[in-house]
Amino acid sequence: MKKQVFALAAVAMIAGTLTFTSCAKEDTVAPVITVTGGNSFTQNLPAIFGQGTWTNPTVTATDDEDGEITSINVSGTVDPDLAGTYTLTYTCSDAAGNMATETVTVNIVNEAQFLAGTYDADSDTCQQSTVIDYDGDVNVSTTVNNAVSFNDFGGFGNNVNLAGTRGNGTITVNAQAIDGTSNLLSCTMTYSTTPSTIINYNYTWADAQSNIESCSSIWIKQ
């Protein structure tokens, strides 16, 4: 009789264990990755070539079963010295093998980007010249913030490029040679972004015979 009681008790214990085991909740929930500052960042290029810095954002991860997860992997890199869009991918997993992924986009930009494009400069006039009809291009640097260049400046030809630096409503251009025989003596530029991008500039230049000519122009972005 005692043997039967013990046998029944053992069966009951085993059955209870199996019942509790079969009712245990399976962990299927992935951790949650949080990026401080959000999932999109924009940073300007450095003002001096090659001196850009970038620090990846702070990232944390928590799991409903395991709590805080400290092992978080990141793939992808950001070059702060080159304009472009970069992607960082963060991953981690909990004890049950559930994996979480979070993506961060980083934009490295030149603040003068809005100036880039082709301009109609057919209002270019000079003291001793008739109206010059030509199109000029404004290009922005991919390595230095606010650095711009002007192609076909003053209608001197597509091979004439002047470098400038965007400021608050103005663009500073250094006086320099503009072709084999002419020199830019001075140049002042202002820009507007409404209703469209317009660049107004006045400049003086000297030819091979030292004749000085004053010019003014309005560039309207096409």
Buried (B, 14 or more C-beta within 10 A) or exposed (E): EEEEEEEEEEEEEEEEEEEEEEEEEEBEEBBBBBBEEEBEBEBBBBEEEEEBEBEBBEBBBBBEEBEEBEEBEBEEEBEBBEBEEBEBEBBBBBEEEBEBEBBBEBBBBBEBBBBBBBBBBBBBBBEEEEEBEBBBBBBBBBBBBBBBBBBBBBBBEEEBBBBBBBEEEEBEBEBEEBBEEBBBBEBBBEBEEEEEBBBBBEBBBBEEEEEEBBBBBBBEBE
